[in-house]
Amino acid sequence: MKNLQYKFIKGPIWCDWLAKASSLGVSTGLVGYALWFYAGIEGSHQFKIDSMVRTLTGLTRQTISSSLKRLANAGLISLYPKRGSYPTIHIHSDKLSRKCANDPIKLG
């Protein structure tokens, strides 16, 4: 998966979830987008991440780990850690509104 040229995020993706994740910091927002990429690949909101998350985000393992903890503390995900390995993640989107498809996008 070195070449990301033809990769895309499969939706639906909840805009308010991404907004909340991005408000926790740039790195945390990047990790959030990567998690939705995994959800699209797996077809589920629960999945195990792997080293591909580093390729998708360009972040170090330590930064990814701290970003995952921020997302968990914000209630956006549940973490199921495994010592010496990447964790299993469960994305919580059921508590958020689904509204955003028709929302106007404000630029500038």
Gaussian input, Z-matrix of N, CA and C with variables (Angstrom, degrees):
# hf/3-21g

backbone

0 1
 N
 C     1     B1
 C     2     B2     1     A1
 N     3     B3     2     A2     1     D1
 C     4     B4     3     A3     2     D2
 C     5     B5     4     A4     3     D3
 N     6     B6     5     A5     4     D4
 C     7     B7     6     A6     5     D5
 C     8     B8     7     A7     6     D6
 N     9     B9     8     A8     7     D7
 C    10    B10     9     A9     8     D8
 C    11    B11    10    A10     9     D9
 N    12    B12    11    A11    10    D10
 C    13    B13    12    A12    11    D11
 C    14    B14    13    A13    12    D12
 N    15    B15    14    A14    13    D13
 C    16    B16    15    A15    14    D14
 C    17    B17    16    A16    15    D15
 N    18    B18    17    A17    16    D16
 C    19    B19    18    A18    17    D17
 C    20    B20    19    A19    18    D18
 N    21    B21    20    A20    19    D19
 C    22    B22    21    A21    20    D20
 C    23    B23    22    A22    21    D21
 N    24    B24    23    A23    22    D22
 C    25    B25    24    A24    23    D23
 C    26    B26    25    A25    24    D24
 N    27    B27    26    A26    25    D25
 C    28    B28    27    A27    26    D26
 C    29    B29    28    A28    27    D27
 N    30    B30    29    A29    28    D28
 C    31    B31    30    A30    29    D29
 C    32    B32    31    A31    30    D30
 N    33    B33    32    A32    31    D31
 C    34    B34    33    A33    32    D32
 C    35    B35    34    A34    33    D33
 N    36    B36    35    A35    34    D34
 C    37    B37    36    A36    35    D35
 C    38    B38    37    A37    36    D36
 N    39    B39    38    A38    37    D37
 C    40    B40    39    A39    38    D38
 C    41    B41    40    A40    39    D39
 N    42    B42    41    A41    40    D40
 C    43    B43    42    A42    41    D41
 C    44    B44    43    A43    42    D42
 N    45    B45    44    A44    43    D43
 C    46    B46    45    A45    44    D44
 C    47    B47    46    A46    45    D45
 N    48    B48    47    A47    46    D46
 C    49    B49    48    A48    47    D47
 C    50    B50    49    A49    48    D48
 N    51    B51    50    A50    49    D49
 C    52    B52    51    A51    50    D50
 C    53    B53    52    A52    51    D51
 N    54    B54    53    A53    52    D52
 C    55    B55    54    A54    53    D53
 C    56    B56    55    A55    54    D54
 N    57    B57    56    A56    55    D55
 C    58    B58    57    A57    56    D56
 C    59    B59    58    A58    57    D57
 N    60    B60    59    A59    58    D58
 C    61    B61    60    A60    59    D59
 C    62    B62    61    A61    60    D60
 N    63    B63    62    A62    61    D61
 C    64    B64    63    A63    62    D62
 C    65    B65    64    A64    63    D63
 N    66    B66    65    A65    64    D64
 C    67    B67    66    A66    65    D65
 C    68    B68    67    A67    66    D66
 N    69    B69    68    A68    67    D67
 C    70    B70    69    A69    68    D68
 C    71    B71    70    A70    69    D69
 N    72    B72    71    A71    70    D70
 C    73    B73    72    A72    71    D71
 C    74    B74    73    A73    72    D72
 N    75    B75    74    A74    73    D73
 C    76    B76    75    A75    74    D74
 C    77    B77    76    A76    75    D75
 N    78    B78    77    A77    76    D76
 C    79    B79    78    A78    77    D77
 C    80    B80    79    A79    78    D78
 N    81    B81    80    A80    79    D79
 C    82    B82    81    A81    80    D80
 C    83    B83    82    A82    81    D81
 N    84    B84    83    A83    82    D82
 C    85    B85    84    A84    83    D83
 C    86    B86    85    A85    84    D84
 N    87    B87    86    A86    85    D85
 C    88    B88    87    A87    86    D86
 C    89    B89    88    A88    87    D87
 N    90    B90    89    A89    88    D88
 C    91    B91    90    A90    89    D89
 C    92    B92    91    A91    90    D90
 N    93    B93    92    A92    91    D91
 C    94    B94    93    A93    92    D92
 C    95    B95    94    A94    93    D93
 N    96    B96    95    A95    94    D94
 C    97    B97    96    A96    95    D95
 C    98    B98    97    A97    96    D96
 N    99    B99    98    A98    97    D97
 C   100   B100    99    A99    98    D98
 C   101   B101   100   A100    99    D99
 N   102   B102   101   A101   100   D100
 C   103   B103   102   A102   101   D101
 C   104   B104   103   A103   102   D102
 N   105   B105   104   A104   103   D103
 C   106   B106   105   A105   104   D104
 C   107   B107   106   A106   105   D105
 N   108   B108   107   A107   106   D106
 C   109   B109   108   A108   107   D107
 C   110   B110   109   A109   108   D108
 N   111   B111   110   A110   109   D109
 C   112   B112   111   A111   110   D110
 C   113   B113   112   A112   111   D111
 N   114   B114   113   A113   112   D112
 C   115   B115   114   A114   113   D113
 C   116   B116   115   A115   114   D114
 N   117   B117   116   A116   115   D115
 C   118   B118   117   A117   116   D116
 C   119   B119   118   A118   117   D117
 N   120   B120   119   A119   118   D118
 C   121   B121   120   A120   119   D119
 C   122   B122   121   A121   120   D120
 N   123   B123   122   A122   121   D121
 C   124   B124   123   A123   122   D122
 C   125   B125   124   A124   123   D123
 N   126   B126   125   A125   124   D124
 C   127   B127   126   A126   125   D125
 C   128   B128   127   A127   126   D126
 N   129   B129   128   A128   127   D127
 C   130   B130   129   A129   128   D128
 C   131   B131   130   A130   129   D129
 N   132   B132   131   A131   130   D130
 C   133   B133   132   A132   131   D131
 C   134   B134   133   A133   132   D132
 N   135   B135   134   A134   133   D133
 C   136   B136   135   A135   134   D134
 C   137   B137   136   A136   135   D135
 N   138   B138   137   A137   136   D136
 C   139   B139   138   A138   137   D137
 C   140   B140   139   A139   138   D138
 N   141   B141   140   A140   139   D139
 C   142   B142   141   A141   140   D140
 C   143   B143   142   A142   141   D141
 N   144   B144   143   A143   142   D142
 C   145   B145   144   A144   143   D143
 C   146   B146   145   A145   144   D144
 N   147   B147   146   A146   145   D145
 C   148   B148   147   A147   146   D146
 C   149   B149   148   A148   147   D147
 N   150   B150   149   A149   148   D148
 C   151   B151   150   A150   149   D149
 C   152   B152   151   A151   150   D150
 N   153   B153   152   A152   151   D151
 C   154   B154   153   A153   152   D152
 C   155   B155   154   A154   153   D153
 N   156   B156   155   A155   154   D154
 C   157   B157   156   A156   155   D155
 C   158   B158   157   A157   156   D156
 N   159   B159   158   A158   157   D157
 C   160   B160   159   A159   158   D158
 C   161   B161   160   A160   159   D159
 N   162   B162   161   A161   160   D160
 C   163   B163   162   A162   161   D161
 C   164   B164   163   A163   162   D162
 N   165   B165   164   A164   163   D163
 C   166   B166   165   A165   164   D164
 C   167   B167   166   A166   165   D165
 N   168   B168   167   A167   166   D166
 C   169   B169   168   A168   167   D167
 C   170   B170   169   A169   168   D168
 N   171   B171   170   A170   169   D169
 C   172   B172   171   A171   170   D170
 C   173   B173   172   A172   171   D171
 N   174   B174   173   A173   172   D172
 C   175   B175   174   A174   173   D173
 C   176   B176   175   A175   174   D174
 N   177   B177   176   A176   175   D175
 C   178   B178   177   A177   176   D176
 C   179   B179   178   A178   177   D177
 N   180   B180   179   A179   178   D178
 C   181   B181   180   A180   179   D179
 C   182   B182   181   A181   180   D180
 N   183   B183   182   A182   181   D181
 C   184   B184   183   A183   182   D182
 C   185   B185   184   A184   183   D183
 N   186   B186   185   A185   184   D184
 C   187   B187   186   A186   185   D185
 C   188   B188   187   A187   186   D186
 N   189   B189   188   A188   187   D187
 C   190   B190   189   A189   188   D188
 C   191   B191   190   A190   189   D189
 N   192   B192   191   A191   190   D190
 C   193   B193   192   A192   191   D191
 C   194   B194   193   A193   192   D192
 N   195   B195   194   A194   193   D193
 C   196   B196   195   A195   194   D194
 C   197   B197   196   A196   195   D195
 N   198   B198   197   A197   196   D196
 C   199   B199   198   A198   197   D197
 C   200   B200   199   A199   198   D198
 N   201   B201   200   A200   199   D199
 C   202   B202   201   A201   200   D200
 C   203   B203   202   A202   201   D201
 N   204   B204   203   A203   202   D202
 C   205   B205   204   A204   203   D203
 C   206   B206   205   A205   204   D204
 N   207   B207   206   A206   205   D205
 C   208   B208   207   A207   206   D206
 C   209   B209   208   A208   207   D207
 N   210   B210   209   A209   208   D208
 C   211   B211   210   A210   209   D209
 C   212   B212   211   A211   210   D210
 N   213   B213   212   A212   211   D211
 C   214   B214   213   A213   212   D212
 C   215   B215   214   A214   213   D213
 N   216   B216   215   A215   214   D214
 C   217   B217   216   A216   215   D215
 C   218   B218   217   A217   216   D216
 N   219   B219   218   A218   217   D217
 C   220   B220   219   A219   218   D218
 C   221   B221   220   A220   219   D219
 N   222   B222   221   A221   220   D220
 C   223   B223   222   A222   221   D221
 C   224   B224   223   A223   222   D222
 N   225   B225   224   A224   223   D223
 C   226   B226   225   A225   224   D224
 C   227   B227   226   A226   225   D225
 N   228   B228   227   A227   226   D226
 C   229   B229   228   A228   227   D227
 C   230   B230   229   A229   228   D228
 N   231   B231   230   A230   229   D229
 C   232   B232   231   A231   230   D230
 C   233   B233   232   A232   231   D231
 N   234   B234   233   A233   232   D232
 C   235   B235   234   A234   233   D233
 C   236   B236   235   A235   234   D234
 N   237   B237   236   A236   235   D235
 C   238   B238   237   A237   236   D236
 C   239   B239   238   A238   237   D237
 N   240   B240   239   A239   238   D238
 C   241   B241   240   A240   239   D239
 C   242   B242   241   A241   240   D240
 N   243   B243   242   A242   241   D241
 C   244   B244   243   A243   242   D242
 C   245   B245   244   A244   243   D243
 N   246   B246   245   A245   244   D244
 C   247   B247   246   A246   245   D245
 C   248   B248   247   A247   246   D246
 N   249   B249   248   A248   247   D247
 C   250   B250   249   A249   248   D248
 C   251   B251   250   A250   249   D249
 N   252   B252   251   A251   250   D250
 C   253   B253   252   A252   251   D251
 C   254   B254   253   A253   252   D252
 N   255   B255   254   A254   253   D253
 C   256   B256   255   A255   254   D254
 C   257   B257   256   A256   255   D255
 N   258   B258   257   A257   256   D256
 C   259   B259   258   A258   257   D257
 C   260   B260   259   A259   258   D258
 N   261   B261   260   A260   259   D259
 C   262   B262   261   A261   260   D260
 C   263   B263   262   A262   261   D261
 N   264   B264   263   A263   262   D262
 C   265   B265   264   A264   263   D263
 C   266   B266   265   A265   264   D264
 N   267   B267   266   A266   265   D265
 C   268   B268   267   A267   266   D266
 C   269   B269   268   A268   267   D267
 N   270   B270   269   A269   268   D268
 C   271   B271   270   A270   269   D269
 C   272   B272   271   A271   270   D270
 N   273   B273   272   A272   271   D271
 C   274   B274   273   A273   272   D272
 C   275   B275   274   A274   273   D273
 N   276   B276   275   A275   274   D274
 C   277   B277   276   A276   275   D275
 C   278   B278   277   A277   276   D276
 N   279   B279   278   A278   277   D277
 C   280   B280   279   A279   278   D278
 C   281   B281   280   A280   279   D279
 N   282   B282   281   A281   280   D280
 C   283   B283   282   A282   281   D281
 C   284   B284   283   A283   282   D282
 N   285   B285   284   A284   283   D283
 C   286   B286   285   A285   284   D284
 C   287   B287   286   A286   285   D285
 N   288   B288   287   A287   286   D286
 C   289   B289   288   A288   287   D287
 C   290   B290   289   A289   288   D288
 N   291   B291   290   A290   289   D289
 C   292   B292   291   A291   290   D290
 C   293   B293   292   A292   291   D291
 N   294   B294   293   A293   292   D292
 C   295   B295   294   A294   293   D293
 C   296   B296   295   A295   294   D294
 N   297   B297   296   A296   295   D295
 C   298   B298   297   A297   296   D296
 C   299   B299   298   A298   297   D297
 N   300   B300   299   A299   298   D298
 C   301   B301   300   A300   299   D299
 C   302   B302   301   A301   300   D300
 N   303   B303   302   A302   301   D301
 C   304   B304   303   A303   302   D302
 C   305   B305   304   A304   303   D303
 N   306   B306   305   A305   304   D304
 C   307   B307   306   A306   305   D305
 C   308   B308   307   A307   306   D306
 N   309   B309   308   A308   307   D307
 C   310   B310   309   A309   308   D308
 C   311   B311   310   A310   309   D309
 N   312   B312   311   A311   310   D310
 C   313   B313   312   A312   311   D311
 C   314   B314   313   A313   312   D312
 N   315   B315   314   A314   313   D313
 C   316   B316   315   A315   314   D314
 C   317   B317   316   A316   315   D315
 N   318   B318   317   A317   316   D316
 C   319   B319   318   A318   317   D317
 C   320   B320   319   A319   318   D318
 N   321   B321   320   A320   319   D319
 C   322   B322   321   A321   320   D320
 C   323   B323   322   A322   321   D321

   B1=1.4411
   B2=1.5202
   B3=1.2981
   B4=1.4601
   B5=1.5268
   B6=1.3421
   B7=1.4513
   B8=1.5262
   B9=1.3125
   B10=1.4629
   B11=1.5216
   B12=1.3321
   B13=1.4541
   B14=1.5299
   B15=1.3230
   B16=1.4664
   B17=1.5235
   B18=1.3066
   B19=1.4649
   B20=1.5259
   B21=1.3131
   B22=1.4583
   B23=1.5152
   B24=1.3260
   B25=1.4582
   B26=1.5238
   B27=1.3207
   B28=1.4595
   B29=1.5289
   B30=1.3011
   B31=1.4495
   B32=1.5053
   B33=1.3018
   B34=1.4667
   B35=1.5243
   B36=1.3176
   B37=1.4573
   B38=1.5306
   B39=1.3195
   B40=1.4607
   B41=1.5252
   B42=1.3285
   B43=1.4640
   B44=1.5170
   B45=1.3359
   B46=1.4599
   B47=1.5296
   B48=1.3309
   B49=1.4631
   B50=1.5266
   B51=1.3402
   B52=1.4623
   B53=1.5245
   B54=1.3230
   B55=1.4652
   B56=1.5234
   B57=1.3330
   B58=1.4631
   B59=1.5348
   B60=1.3421
   B61=1.4711
   B62=1.5269
   B63=1.3241
   B64=1.4640
   B65=1.5266
   B66=1.3285
   B67=1.4672
   B68=1.5293
   B69=1.3380
   B70=1.4654
   B71=1.5285
   B72=1.3192
   B73=1.4626
   B74=1.5228
   B75=1.3121
   B76=1.4648
   B77=1.5243
   B78=1.3132
   B79=1.4676
   B80=1.5219
   B81=1.3107
   B82=1.4585
   B83=1.5213
   B84=1.3123
   B85=1.4632
   B86=1.5232
   B87=1.3377
   B88=1.4664
   B89=1.5267
   B90=1.3177
   B91=1.4629
   B92=1.5279
   B93=1.3238
   B94=1.4633
   B95=1.5208
   B96=1.3231
   B97=1.4599
   B98=1.5272
   B99=1.3257
   B100=1.4689
   B101=1.5300
   B102=1.3354
   B103=1.4595
   B104=1.5250
   B105=1.3316
   B106=1.4619
   B107=1.5227
   B108=1.3323
   B109=1.4630
   B110=1.5235
   B111=1.3444
   B112=1.4675
   B113=1.5275
   B114=1.3227
   B115=1.4674
   B116=1.5266
   B117=1.3211
   B118=1.4580
   B119=1.5176
   B120=1.3227
   B121=1.4645
   B122=1.5255
   B123=1.3203
   B124=1.4630
   B125=1.5289
   B126=1.3346
   B127=1.4496
   B128=1.5184
   B129=1.3301
   B130=1.4594
   B131=1.5156
   B132=1.3271
   B133=1.4637
   B134=1.5275
   B135=1.3089
   B136=1.4689
   B137=1.5193
   B138=1.3333
   B139=1.4591
   B140=1.5185
   B141=1.3082
   B142=1.4611
   B143=1.5191
   B144=1.3243
   B145=1.4570
   B146=1.5220
   B147=1.3173
   B148=1.4595
   B149=1.5299
   B150=1.3072
   B151=1.4645
   B152=1.5264
   B153=1.3314
   B154=1.4624
   B155=1.5261
   B156=1.3226
   B157=1.4612
   B158=1.5292
   B159=1.3153
   B160=1.4725
   B161=1.5244
   B162=1.3350
   B163=1.4614
   B164=1.5245
   B165=1.3177
   B166=1.4570
   B167=1.5239
   B168=1.3230
   B169=1.4688
   B170=1.5169
   B171=1.3264
   B172=1.4602
   B173=1.5244
   B174=1.3339
   B175=1.4636
   B176=1.5247
   B177=1.3257
   B178=1.4639
   B179=1.5184
   B180=1.3162
   B181=1.4672
   B182=1.5341
   B183=1.3253
   B184=1.4620
   B185=1.5309
   B186=1.3231
   B187=1.4656
   B188=1.5261
   B189=1.3218
   B190=1.4622
   B191=1.5278
   B192=1.3112
   B193=1.4600
   B194=1.5231
   B195=1.3265
   B196=1.4672
   B197=1.5274
   B198=1.3235
   B199=1.4599
   B200=1.5232
   B201=1.3213
   B202=1.4596
   B203=1.5282
   B204=1.3283
   B205=1.4716
   B206=1.5237
   B207=1.3464
   B208=1.4647
   B209=1.5276
   B210=1.3357
   B211=1.4597
   B212=1.5286
   B213=1.3310
   B214=1.4712
   B215=1.5268
   B216=1.3299
   B217=1.4651
   B218=1.5295
   B219=1.3442
   B220=1.4644
   B221=1.5282
   B222=1.3235
   B223=1.4588
   B224=1.5185
   B225=1.3342
   B226=1.4593
   B227=1.5278
   B228=1.3351
   B229=1.4643
   B230=1.5267
   B231=1.3064
   B232=1.4648
   B233=1.5145
   B234=1.3180
   B235=1.4678
   B236=1.5178
   B237=1.3100
   B238=1.4560
   B239=1.5227
   B240=1.3483
   B241=1.4645
   B242=1.5210
   B243=1.3082
   B244=1.4577
   B245=1.5167
   B246=1.2956
   B247=1.4634
   B248=1.5294
   B249=1.3351
   B250=1.4570
   B251=1.5152
   B252=1.3251
   B253=1.4590
   B254=1.5260
   B255=1.3141
   B256=1.4556
   B257=1.5294
   B258=1.3325
   B259=1.4753
   B260=1.5290
   B261=1.3146
   B262=1.4584
   B263=1.5210
   B264=1.3129
   B265=1.4663
   B266=1.5219
   B267=1.3212
   B268=1.4593
   B269=1.5224
   B270=1.3324
   B271=1.4656
   B272=1.5222
   B273=1.3272
   B274=1.4636
   B275=1.5215
   B276=1.2954
   B277=1.4610
   B278=1.5137
   B279=1.3220
   B280=1.4570
   B281=1.5253
   B282=1.3280
   B283=1.4602
   B284=1.5272
   B285=1.3148
   B286=1.4537
   B287=1.5195
   B288=1.3147
   B289=1.4618
   B290=1.5173
   B291=1.2904
   B292=1.4576
   B293=1.5301
   B294=1.3231
   B295=1.4525
   B296=1.5260
   B297=1.2863
   B298=1.4602
   B299=1.4995
   B300=1.3147
   B301=1.4552
   B302=1.5295
   B303=1.3246
   B304=1.4565
   B305=1.5260
   B306=1.3233
   B307=1.4527
   B308=1.5291
   B309=1.3148
   B310=1.4577
   B311=1.5216
   B312=1.3054
   B313=1.4716
   B314=1.5130
   B315=1.2996
   B316=1.4629
   B317=1.5236
   B318=1.2968
   B319=1.4565
   B320=1.5175
   B321=1.3356
   B322=1.4464
   B323=1.4316
   A1=110.05
   A2=117.36
   A3=121.13
   A4=110.98
   A5=117.45
   A6=121.57
   A7=109.88
   A8=116.34
   A9=121.30
   A10=112.67
   A11=117.03
   A12=121.10
   A13=113.18
   A14=118.21
   A15=121.18
   A16=113.27
   A17=118.66
   A18=122.38
   A19=109.26
   A20=115.87
   A21=120.82
   A22=108.86
   A23=115.66
   A24=121.59
   A25=107.84
   A26=116.00
   A27=121.81
   A28=109.13
   A29=116.78
   A30=120.91
   A31=112.37
   A32=117.30
   A33=125.25
   A34=112.31
   A35=113.68
   A36=122.09
   A37=106.40
   A38=116.54
   A39=119.94
   A40=110.08
   A41=115.22
   A42=122.22
   A43=112.67
   A44=116.89
   A45=118.18
   A46=110.80
   A47=118.49
   A48=122.17
   A49=109.30
   A50=116.34
   A51=120.37
   A52=111.87
   A53=116.95
   A54=120.33
   A55=110.50
   A56=116.30
   A57=119.79
   A58=110.53
   A59=117.05
   A60=120.58
   A61=110.40
   A62=117.02
   A63=120.82
   A64=111.91
   A65=116.75
   A66=119.43
   A67=111.57
   A68=116.99
   A69=121.24
   A70=112.19
   A71=116.83
   A72=121.34
   A73=111.03
   A74=115.48
   A75=121.08
   A76=111.17
   A77=117.31
   A78=121.04
   A79=111.05
   A80=116.36
   A81=120.87
   A82=110.06
   A83=117.27
   A84=120.83
   A85=111.70
   A86=116.92
   A87=120.61
   A88=111.59
   A89=116.21
   A90=120.46
   A91=109.28
   A92=117.25
   A93=121.04
   A94=112.06
   A95=117.03
   A96=120.44
   A97=110.62
   A98=116.87
   A99=120.73
   A100=110.68
   A101=117.32
   A102=120.05
   A103=111.32
   A104=117.22
   A105=119.58
   A106=111.02
   A107=117.65
   A108=120.89
   A109=109.54
   A110=116.27
   A111=121.02
   A112=111.31
   A113=116.94
   A114=120.67
   A115=110.40
   A116=116.75
   A117=120.43
   A118=112.45
   A119=116.54
   A120=121.03
   A121=110.45
   A122=116.34
   A123=121.77
   A124=112.90
   A125=117.02
   A126=120.17
   A127=112.78
   A128=115.37
   A129=121.20
   A130=109.14
   A131=116.03
   A132=119.87
   A133=111.80
   A134=117.57
   A135=121.04
   A136=108.60
   A137=115.65
   A138=121.27
   A139=109.22
   A140=115.97
   A141=122.29
   A142=107.81
   A143=116.02
   A144=118.61
   A145=108.89
   A146=115.40
   A147=120.83
   A148=108.68
   A149=117.10
   A150=120.61
   A151=112.57
   A152=118.54
   A153=121.04
   A154=111.18
   A155=117.82
   A156=120.93
   A157=110.17
   A158=117.71
   A159=120.71
   A160=110.68
   A161=117.15
   A162=121.26
   A163=110.67
   A164=116.49
   A165=121.03
   A166=112.84
   A167=116.77
   A168=120.50
   A169=114.48
   A170=117.39
   A171=120.55
   A172=112.81
   A173=116.51
   A174=121.60
   A175=110.94
   A176=115.75
   A177=120.47
   A178=109.82
   A179=115.93
   A180=120.84
   A181=110.67
   A182=116.81
   A183=120.80
   A184=111.19
   A185=116.61
   A186=120.38
   A187=110.40
   A188=116.59
   A189=120.99
   A190=109.81
   A191=116.51
   A192=121.22
   A193=111.43
   A194=117.41
   A195=119.40
   A196=111.08
   A197=117.67
   A198=121.08
   A199=110.86
   A200=117.01
   A201=120.73
   A202=110.73
   A203=116.31
   A204=120.13
   A205=110.96
   A206=117.33
   A207=120.66
   A208=110.88
   A209=116.30
   A210=120.46
   A211=111.11
   A212=116.32
   A213=120.59
   A214=110.70
   A215=117.39
   A216=121.28
   A217=111.77
   A218=116.23
   A219=120.74
   A220=111.84
   A221=117.20
   A222=121.26
   A223=114.23
   A224=117.51
   A225=120.46
   A226=112.81
   A227=116.82
   A228=120.87
   A229=109.67
   A230=114.68
   A231=121.53
   A232=106.66
   A233=115.70
   A234=122.28
   A235=109.16
   A236=115.71
   A237=121.61
   A238=106.53
   A239=116.51
   A240=120.27
   A241=112.93
   A242=114.25
   A243=122.48
   A244=106.15
   A245=116.32
   A246=121.60
   A247=111.22
   A248=115.66
   A249=121.54
   A250=114.40
   A251=117.46
   A252=120.88
   A253=109.22
   A254=115.48
   A255=119.33
   A256=108.73
   A257=117.03
   A258=120.12
   A259=113.13
   A260=114.16
   A261=121.62
   A262=106.09
   A263=115.99
   A264=122.94
   A265=108.91
   A266=116.71
   A267=121.51
   A268=106.95
   A269=116.39
   A270=121.56
   A271=108.80
   A272=116.19
   A273=121.84
   A274=108.43
   A275=116.61
   A276=119.73
   A277=111.58
   A278=117.03
   A279=121.04
   A280=113.54
   A281=118.01
   A282=120.92
   A283=111.94
   A284=117.22
   A285=121.20
   A286=110.79
   A287=115.92
   A288=119.11
   A289=109.07
   A290=115.66
   A291=121.25
   A292=111.22
   A293=116.14
   A294=120.68
   A295=110.78
   A296=117.38
   A297=123.34
   A298=110.56
   A299=119.57
   A300=121.86
   A301=111.60
   A302=117.25
   A303=120.89
   A304=112.69
   A305=117.43
   A306=120.28
   A307=110.20
   A308=117.14
   A309=118.46
   A310=110.66
   A311=115.28
   A312=120.61
   A313=107.44
   A314=116.54
   A315=121.87
   A316=108.68
   A317=116.22
   A318=121.59
   A319=108.39
   A320=114.73
   A321=119.77
   A322=115.95
   D1=28.97
   D2=179.05
   D3=-64.23
   D4=-37.55
   D5=-177.26
   D6=-92.23
   D7=113.66
   D8=-178.94
   D9=-97.44
   D10=8.16
   D11=-174.23
   D12=-56.74
   D13=-38.53
   D14=-175.84
   D15=-108.58
   D16=19.05
   D17=178.29
   D18=-90.78
   D19=147.22
   D20=177.71
   D21=-146.91
   D22=163.74
   D23=178.82
   D24=-96.34
   D25=122.95
   D26=-179.78
   D27=-88.25
   D28=130.38
   D29=-178.40
   D30=-95.22
   D31=-173.42
   D32=7.58
   D33=-77.02
   D34=147.40
   D35=176.96
   D36=-122.68
   D37=132.37
   D38=-176.64
   D39=-83.45
   D40=118.58
   D41=-176.82
   D42=-60.00
   D43=-38.87
   D44=-178.94
   D45=-68.53
   D46=-31.12
   D47=175.87
   D48=-63.70
   D49=-47.90
   D50=179.64
   D51=-65.01
   D52=-37.54
   D53=178.63
   D54=-63.94
   D55=-43.45
   D56=179.44
   D57=-65.84
   D58=-42.03
   D59=178.73
   D60=-63.30
   D61=-43.43
   D62=-179.31
   D63=-66.77
   D64=-29.21
   D65=179.25
   D66=-69.99
   D67=-14.29
   D68=179.61
   D69=-86.20
   D70=-3.01
   D71=178.40
   D72=133.32
   D73=156.86
   D74=-177.74
   D75=-60.46
   D76=-48.29
   D77=-179.26
   D78=-61.58
   D79=-40.89
   D80=-179.91
   D81=-65.93
   D82=-38.78
   D83=176.18
   D84=-63.13
   D85=-42.18
   D86=177.22
   D87=-61.34
   D88=-42.72
   D89=178.47
   D90=-64.48
   D91=-38.79
   D92=177.04
   D93=-59.22
   D94=-45.61
   D95=177.12
   D96=-61.67
   D97=-40.98
   D98=178.71
   D99=-62.39
   D100=-38.69
   D101=179.11
   D102=-63.86
   D103=-38.82
   D104=176.75
   D105=-67.75
   D106=-31.09
   D107=173.96
   D108=-60.95
   D109=-47.70
   D110=177.27
   D111=-59.95
   D112=-43.09
   D113=-179.54
   D114=-59.73
   D115=-39.46
   D116=177.90
   D117=-66.10
   D118=-40.82
   D119=179.25
   D120=-65.86
   D121=-44.71
   D122=-175.32
   D123=-80.97
   D124=-20.65
   D125=-176.74
   D126=69.73
   D127=25.55
   D128=-176.61
   D129=-152.09
   D130=156.22
   D131=175.07
   D132=-87.71
   D133=1.17
   D134=174.46
   D135=-123.12
   D136=127.62
   D137=-174.57
   D138=-162.09
   D139=164.98
   D140=175.46
   D141=-102.38
   D142=127.47
   D143=176.30
   D144=-85.29
   D145=165.61
   D146=179.38
   D147=-142.86
   D148=-164.57
   D149=-175.78
   D150=-66.87
   D151=-12.82
   D152=177.09
   D153=-60.18
   D154=-27.04
   D155=178.90
   D156=-60.27
   D157=-32.10
   D158=176.75
   D159=-68.68
   D160=-38.82
   D161=177.82
   D162=-66.22
   D163=-41.89
   D164=-178.34
   D165=-67.04
   D166=-37.27
   D167=-173.99
   D168=-101.20
   D169=-27.32
   D170=-174.48
   D171=76.39
   D172=14.67
   D173=-176.92
   D174=-100.19
   D175=160.11
   D176=176.48
   D177=-76.54
   D178=162.57
   D179=178.62
   D180=-60.52
   D181=-37.46
   D182=-179.91
   D183=-65.97
   D184=-41.78
   D185=179.38
   D186=-67.24
   D187=-39.90
   D188=177.04
   D189=-61.61
   D190=-44.23
   D191=179.86
   D192=-60.56
   D193=-46.01
   D194=-179.82
   D195=-68.30
   D196=-33.62
   D197=177.03
   D198=-67.14
   D199=-40.28
   D200=177.14
   D201=-62.12
   D202=-39.68
   D203=177.94
   D204=-64.57
   D205=-38.77
   D206=177.56
   D207=-63.94
   D208=-42.88
   D209=178.51
   D210=-63.24
   D211=-39.65
   D212=178.41
   D213=-67.07
   D214=-43.21
   D215=179.31
   D216=-63.59
   D217=-29.30
   D218=178.55
   D219=-82.52
   D220=-4.02
   D221=178.95
   D222=81.14
   D223=12.26
   D224=-178.72
   D225=-83.83
   D226=-25.30
   D227=179.38
   D228=-141.49
   D229=163.59
   D230=165.46
   D231=-113.21
   D232=139.20
   D233=179.25
   D234=-107.35
   D235=135.37
   D236=173.63
   D237=-122.38
   D238=84.45
   D239=-173.67
   D240=-70.93
   D241=153.66
   D242=173.44
   D243=-133.41
   D244=123.55
   D245=-175.26
   D246=-54.84
   D247=127.80
   D248=177.18
   D249=76.97
   D250=11.82
   D251=-177.02
   D252=-143.65
   D253=166.01
   D254=173.89
   D255=-71.68
   D256=150.30
   D257=-175.18
   D258=-83.95
   D259=167.47
   D260=166.61
   D261=-89.45
   D262=142.46
   D263=-174.87
   D264=-121.27
   D265=144.86
   D266=168.12
   D267=-126.22
   D268=118.55
   D269=179.19
   D270=-82.66
   D271=127.54
   D272=176.75
   D273=-96.52
   D274=106.24
   D275=176.28
   D276=-120.71
   D277=-5.47
   D278=-175.83
   D279=-69.81
   D280=-22.23
   D281=-177.34
   D282=-89.99
   D283=-6.13
   D284=-175.62
   D285=-99.43
   D286=158.22
   D287=177.52
   D288=-73.65
   D289=152.43
   D290=179.60
   D291=-94.91
   D292=0.43
   D293=-174.43
   D294=-74.75
   D295=128.55
   D296=169.09
   D297=173.08
   D298=-17.08
   D299=-176.93
   D300=-60.22
   D301=-36.99
   D302=-178.19
   D303=-102.60
   D304=3.66
   D305=179.24
   D306=-70.90
   D307=138.06
   D308=176.72
   D309=-69.54
   D310=145.87
   D311=177.30
   D312=-94.91
   D313=123.32
   D314=-179.20
   D315=-96.10
   D316=123.98
   D317=177.56
   D318=-109.76
   D319=137.81
   D320=174.61
   D321=76.34

